[in-house]
Amino acid sequence: MVPSAMRQREQMVDLLSRRNAELASLLEIGKTLTSSLELRDVLKGIMAHLERLLQPKIWSLLLTDEETGELTFEIAVSPVAEELKGMRLGPGEGVAGWVAQQGEPLLIPDVTQDPRYSGQVAIAVDYPVASIACVPLMIRERVLGVLELIGVQGDEPFGPENMPLLGAVADFAAIAIDNARNYQRISELVITDDLTGLHNARHFHELLTYEVDRARRYGSQVSLLFLDLDHFKGVNDTYGHLVGSRMIAEVGQLIRRHIRSSDRAARYGGDEYVVVLPNTGKQGALAMAAKMLERLHSHPFYADNGEPISIAASFGVATFPDDAPDKTTLIRAADSAMYEAKEGGRNGVRGYAVNFV
């Protein structure tokens, strides 16, 4: 066999070996990515497989904000990855924005020759960018985000041979991300009150059990805030139940906007709400309840005809372990304090004052 023929055969064998390895890897990607319903695990899987297959030095995965159309860096592999994480790009901004808007893959072997490259990527990754390969994460004609690989000067530029494999990874990634998001939405529906968007009563009990157990383990405190809207039956009787339901929803939204990110609020039932305050003592919880009562007073509530509606509430506060040795007793203590506020004239805040024996 002549040397040139032997080289061709060797090249063919090498090409087939690489293609078989890529196929095996894609099958593995399909299994691993679609086997998880947790978005964080899915993103970690994408990172591991992409780095093993294409070995890019600098790359990122950006997800689309469905409301604003912006792209957010969810995965960033670069010398300044921490600075990139969470950064947002406006609709259509840069190469990634163009790919997200058009829903088409884009290969730029030389960024100096393409007007879609704005230079913001070079600033972000802190490296001299030479080439870019970018593909959309699409499912059912929706763009969930993009995968963007950056080639720097001195490296071999990305070429057309890289695009099929990158596109296949993007397809698997889109399926996995969509599955994880759907699972998350279903999970949230199970634990969410339909009217207010707060947690429902069943999930509140799970949250409080967790926080009390954690406070016991670490020797910290957790406070529970109970509030019940005052004379709310009069709102329903005067303006109708549709307006009453809207008031309950608005109060729930007001509570959600003004609690800390670590706090957990729930609709307990009817016009009752509860707020779990981790790492919070009695005085801190009383102060938060007083501020919430002020916000109820200052927030404008209106009937359908534009008539203002005054909303007030009675608040009860209790703290573990000061007022109660366990979750059930803590709920009773906060509820008891709330009824003391009712009996004391309503529209006020009371802390549980009777220590358990």
C-alpha positions as CSV (number, residue, x, y, z in Angstrom):
1,M,0.0,0.0,0.0
2,V,1.4,3.4,-1.0
3,P,2.2,5.8,1.9
4,S,-0.5,8.3,0.8
5,A,-3.2,5.6,0.9
6,M,-2.0,4.4,4.3
7,R,-2.2,8.0,5.6
8,Q,-5.7,8.4,4.2
9,R,-6.8,5.1,5.9
10,E,-5.3,6.2,9.2
11,Q,-7.0,9.5,8.9
12,M,-10.3,7.7,8.2
13,V,-9.9,5.4,11.1
14,D,-9.0,8.3,13.4
15,L,-12.1,10.3,12.1
16,L,-14.4,7.3,12.7
17,S,-12.9,6.8,16.2
18,R,-13.6,10.4,17.1
19,R,-17.1,10.2,15.7
20,N,-17.8,7.0,17.7
21,A,-16.5,8.7,20.8
22,E,-18.6,11.8,20.2
23,L,-21.7,9.6,19.6
24,A,-21.1,7.7,22.8
25,S,-20.6,10.9,24.7
26,L,-23.8,12.4,23.3
27,L,-25.7,9.3,24.4
28,E,-24.2,9.7,27.8
29,I,-25.2,13.4,27.9
30,G,-28.7,12.5,26.9
31,K,-29.0,10.0,29.8
32,T,-27.4,12.1,32.5
33,L,-28.9,15.5,31.7
34,T,-32.5,14.2,31.2
35,S,-32.3,12.1,34.4
36,S,-32.2,15.1,36.7
37,L,-35.0,17.5,37.5
38,E,-33.0,19.9,39.5
39,L,-31.8,22.9,37.5
40,R,-28.5,23.2,39.5
41,D,-27.6,19.6,38.8
42,V,-28.5,20.0,35.1
43,L,-26.2,23.0,34.8
44,K,-23.4,21.2,36.5
45,G,-23.9,18.3,34.0
46,I,-23.8,20.6,31.0
47,M,-20.6,22.1,32.3
48,A,-18.9,18.7,32.8
49,H,-19.8,17.3,29.5
50,L,-19.1,20.4,27.4
51,E,-15.6,20.8,28.9
52,R,-14.9,17.1,28.3
53,L,-16.1,17.1,24.7
54,L,-14.9,20.4,23.3
55,Q,-12.4,21.5,26.0
56,P,-13.1,25.3,25.6
57,K,-10.9,27.5,27.8
58,I,-13.6,30.3,28.0
59,W,-17.3,29.7,27.6
60,S,-20.6,30.5,29.1
61,L,-24.2,29.5,29.3
62,L,-26.8,32.3,29.4
63,L,-30.5,31.8,30.2
64,T,-33.3,34.0,28.9
65,D,-35.5,36.0,31.2
66,E,-38.9,35.3,29.7
67,E,-40.4,38.6,31.0
68,T,-37.6,41.0,29.9
69,G,-35.9,39.1,27.1
70,E,-32.5,39.7,28.8
71,L,-29.8,37.1,29.1
72,T,-28.2,36.1,32.4
73,F,-24.9,34.4,32.8
74,E,-25.7,31.1,34.7
75,I,-22.4,29.4,33.9
76,A,-19.2,31.3,33.2
77,V,-15.8,29.7,32.7
78,S,-13.2,32.3,32.3
79,P,-10.4,34.0,34.4
80,V,-13.2,36.4,35.7
81,A,-16.0,33.9,36.1
82,E,-17.2,35.3,39.4
83,E,-17.6,38.8,37.9
84,L,-19.5,37.3,35.0
85,K,-21.9,35.2,37.1
86,G,-25.3,36.9,37.2
87,M,-24.4,39.6,34.7
88,R,-27.3,40.5,32.3
89,L,-27.3,41.4,28.6
90,G,-30.0,43.4,27.1
91,P,-32.2,41.9,24.3
92,G,-30.1,41.6,21.1
93,E,-26.9,42.8,22.9
94,G,-23.7,41.3,21.5
95,V,-23.4,37.9,19.8
96,A,-25.3,36.0,22.5
97,G,-28.2,38.5,22.2
98,W,-28.3,38.2,18.4
99,V,-28.4,34.4,18.6
100,A,-31.1,34.5,21.2
101,Q,-33.2,36.9,19.2
102,Q,-32.8,35.1,15.9
103,G,-32.8,31.5,17.2
104,E,-30.0,30.6,14.9
105,P,-26.4,29.4,15.6
106,L,-23.6,31.7,14.8
107,L,-19.9,31.0,14.0
108,I,-17.5,33.9,13.9
109,P,-14.0,32.6,13.0
110,D,-12.6,36.2,13.2
111,V,-14.4,38.6,15.4
112,T,-12.7,41.6,13.7
113,Q,-14.6,40.8,10.5
114,D,-18.1,40.6,12.0
115,P,-20.2,43.7,13.0
116,R,-22.3,41.7,15.4
117,Y,-19.3,41.5,17.7
118,S,-19.5,44.6,19.9
119,G,-16.4,44.0,22.0
120,Q,-18.3,43.7,25.3
121,V,-17.3,40.0,25.5
122,A,-13.6,40.9,25.4
123,I,-14.1,43.3,28.3
124,A,-16.1,40.7,30.2
125,V,-13.8,37.8,29.8
126,D,-10.6,39.9,30.1
127,Y,-8.9,38.1,27.2
128,P,-8.2,39.0,23.5
129,V,-11.1,37.4,21.8
130,A,-10.4,35.9,18.3
131,S,-13.4,33.6,17.5
132,I,-16.8,32.8,18.8
133,A,-19.2,29.8,18.4
134,C,-22.6,30.4,19.8
135,V,-25.8,28.3,19.6
136,P,-29.3,28.8,20.9
137,L,-30.9,26.5,23.5
138,M,-34.3,25.9,21.8
139,I,-37.3,23.8,22.5
140,R,-40.7,24.0,20.8
141,E,-39.5,27.2,19.0
142,R,-38.7,28.9,22.3
143,V,-35.2,30.1,23.0
144,L,-34.3,29.2,26.6
145,G,-30.8,30.7,26.4
146,V,-27.5,30.3,24.5
147,L,-24.2,28.4,24.7
148,E,-21.3,30.6,23.8
149,L,-17.7,29.4,23.3
150,I,-14.9,32.0,23.1
151,G,-11.6,31.4,21.3
152,V,-8.7,33.7,22.2
153,Q,-5.8,34.9,20.1
154,G,-3.1,32.2,19.7
155,D,-5.6,29.3,19.9
156,E,-7.0,27.5,16.9
157,P,-10.2,29.3,15.9
158,F,-13.6,27.6,16.1
159,G,-14.7,26.1,12.7
160,P,-17.7,24.6,11.1
161,E,-16.6,21.1,12.4
162,N,-17.3,22.3,15.9
163,M,-20.9,23.3,15.3
164,P,-22.8,20.0,15.0
165,L,-21.5,18.7,18.3
166,L,-22.1,22.0,20.1
167,G,-25.6,22.1,18.6
168,A,-26.3,18.5,19.8
169,V,-25.2,19.5,23.4
170,A,-27.4,22.5,23.2
171,D,-30.4,20.4,22.2
172,F,-29.9,18.0,25.1
173,A,-29.3,21.0,27.4
174,A,-32.6,22.7,26.3
175,I,-34.6,19.6,27.0
176,A,-33.0,19.1,30.4
177,I,-33.5,22.8,31.4
178,D,-37.1,22.8,30.2
179,N,-37.8,19.6,32.2
180,A,-36.2,21.1,35.3
181,R,-38.2,24.3,35.0
182,N,-41.5,22.5,34.5
183,Y,-40.8,20.4,37.5
184,Q,-40.0,23.5,39.5
185,R,-43.2,25.1,38.5
186,I,-45.3,22.1,39.5
187,S,-43.4,21.9,42.8
188,E,-44.2,25.5,43.5
189,L,-47.9,25.0,42.7
190,V,-48.1,22.2,45.3
191,I,-46.7,24.5,48.0
192,T,-48.2,27.8,46.9
193,D,-51.5,29.5,47.9
194,D,-53.4,30.3,44.7
195,L,-54.8,33.6,45.8
196,T,-51.8,35.3,47.4
197,G,-48.8,33.6,45.9
198,L,-47.5,32.9,49.4
199,H,-46.8,29.5,50.7
200,N,-49.8,27.5,51.7
201,A,-50.6,26.3,55.2
202,R,-49.4,22.7,54.6
203,H,-46.0,23.9,53.4
204,F,-45.8,26.4,56.3
205,H,-45.8,23.6,58.8
206,E,-42.9,21.9,56.9
207,L,-41.0,25.2,56.9
208,L,-41.5,25.9,60.6
209,T,-40.5,22.3,61.5
210,Y,-37.3,22.8,59.6
211,E,-36.5,26.2,61.2
212,V,-37.3,25.1,64.7
213,D,-35.1,22.0,64.3
214,R,-32.3,24.1,62.9
215,A,-32.6,26.7,65.7
216,R,-32.5,23.9,68.3
217,R,-29.4,22.4,66.6
218,Y,-27.5,25.6,66.5
219,G,-28.7,27.2,69.7
220,S,-30.4,30.1,67.8
221,Q,-33.9,31.6,67.8
222,V,-36.8,31.6,65.4
223,S,-39.8,33.8,65.8
224,L,-43.3,33.3,64.4
225,L,-45.6,36.2,63.5
226,F,-49.4,35.6,63.3
227,L,-51.7,38.3,61.8
228,D,-55.4,38.3,61.2
229,L,-57.2,41.1,59.3
230,D,-59.5,43.1,61.6
231,H,-63.3,43.3,60.8
232,F,-62.6,41.8,57.4
233,K,-66.2,40.3,57.2
234,G,-67.3,43.9,56.8
235,V,-65.3,44.3,53.7
236,N,-66.9,41.2,52.2
237,D,-70.4,42.3,53.3
238,T,-70.0,45.9,51.9
239,Y,-68.0,45.4,48.7
240,G,-68.5,41.7,47.9
241,H,-66.4,38.6,48.0
242,L,-64.5,39.4,44.8
243,V,-63.2,42.6,46.3
244,G,-62.5,40.8,49.5
245,S,-60.5,38.2,47.7
246,R,-58.5,40.9,45.9
247,M,-57.8,42.6,49.3
248,I,-56.5,39.3,50.7
249,A,-54.2,38.9,47.6
250,E,-52.9,42.5,47.9
251,V,-52.1,42.1,51.6
252,G,-50.2,38.9,50.7
253,Q,-48.2,40.7,48.1
254,L,-47.5,43.5,50.5
255,I,-46.2,41.0,53.1
256,R,-44.0,39.3,50.5
257,R,-42.5,42.5,49.3
258,H,-41.5,43.6,52.8
259,I,-40.0,40.6,54.4
260,R,-36.3,39.5,54.3
261,S,-35.1,37.0,51.8
262,S,-34.6,34.5,54.6
263,D,-38.1,34.9,56.0
264,R,-41.0,32.7,54.9
265,A,-44.6,33.9,54.6
266,A,-47.8,31.9,54.2
267,R,-51.5,32.3,54.1
268,Y,-52.7,30.3,57.1
269,G,-56.3,30.3,56.1
270,G,-59.1,32.8,55.3
271,D,-57.7,36.3,56.2
272,E,-54.9,34.9,58.4
273,Y,-51.2,35.0,57.6
274,V,-48.1,33.7,59.2
275,V,-44.4,34.7,58.8
276,V,-41.5,32.6,59.9
277,L,-38.5,34.7,61.0
278,P,-35.3,32.6,61.3
279,N,-32.5,33.9,63.6
280,T,-34.8,36.5,65.0
281,G,-35.5,37.2,68.7
282,K,-38.6,38.6,70.2
283,Q,-37.7,42.3,69.9
284,G,-36.7,42.0,66.3
285,A,-39.9,40.2,65.5
286,L,-42.0,42.8,67.3
287,A,-40.3,45.6,65.4
288,M,-41.0,43.8,62.1
289,A,-44.7,43.3,63.0
290,A,-45.0,47.0,63.9
291,K,-43.5,48.1,60.6
292,M,-45.8,45.7,58.7
293,L,-48.8,47.2,60.5
294,E,-47.6,50.7,59.5
295,R,-47.4,49.5,55.9
296,L,-50.9,48.2,56.0
297,H,-52.1,51.6,57.3
298,S,-50.2,53.5,54.6
299,H,-50.9,51.3,51.6
300,P,-53.8,52.4,49.4
301,F,-56.5,49.8,49.1
302,Y,-59.5,50.5,46.8
303,A,-62.8,49.0,46.0
304,D,-63.8,48.5,42.4
305,N,-65.6,51.8,42.4
306,G,-62.4,53.6,43.5
307,E,-63.6,54.0,47.1
308,P,-60.7,53.7,49.6
309,I,-60.8,50.7,52.0
310,S,-59.1,50.8,55.3
311,I,-57.2,47.6,56.2
312,A,-55.9,46.9,59.7
313,A,-54.7,43.7,61.4
314,S,-53.9,42.2,64.8
315,F,-50.5,40.7,65.2
316,G,-49.2,38.1,67.6
317,V,-45.5,37.2,68.0
318,A,-43.8,34.3,69.8
319,T,-40.2,33.1,69.8
320,F,-38.6,29.7,70.1
321,P,-37.1,28.6,72.5
322,D,-38.1,31.6,74.8
323,D,-41.8,31.1,74.6
324,A,-42.2,27.5,73.4
325,P,-40.2,24.3,73.4
326,D,-41.5,23.0,70.1
327,K,-43.2,23.8,66.9
328,T,-46.8,23.1,68.0
329,T,-46.4,25.2,71.2
330,L,-44.9,28.0,69.2
331,I,-47.9,28.2,66.9
332,R,-50.2,28.2,69.9
333,A,-48.2,30.9,71.6
334,A,-48.2,33.2,68.5
335,D,-51.9,32.5,67.9
336,S,-52.6,33.3,71.6
337,A,-50.7,36.6,71.4
338,M,-52.7,37.5,68.3
339,Y,-56.0,37.0,70.1
340,E,-54.7,39.1,72.9
341,A,-54.2,41.9,70.4
342,K,-57.8,41.3,69.2
343,E,-59.1,41.5,72.8
344,G,-57.0,44.6,73.5
345,G,-58.8,46.7,70.8
346,R,-57.4,45.2,67.6
347,N,-55.1,47.0,65.1
348,G,-52.0,46.3,67.2
349,V,-49.1,44.0,68.0
350,R,-48.7,41.7,71.0
351,G,-45.8,39.5,72.0
352,Y,-46.5,36.2,73.9
353,A,-45.8,37.0,77.5
354,V,-46.4,33.8,79.4
355,N,-43.4,31.5,79.6
356,F,-43.9,27.8,79.5
357,V,-43.1,25.8,82.6
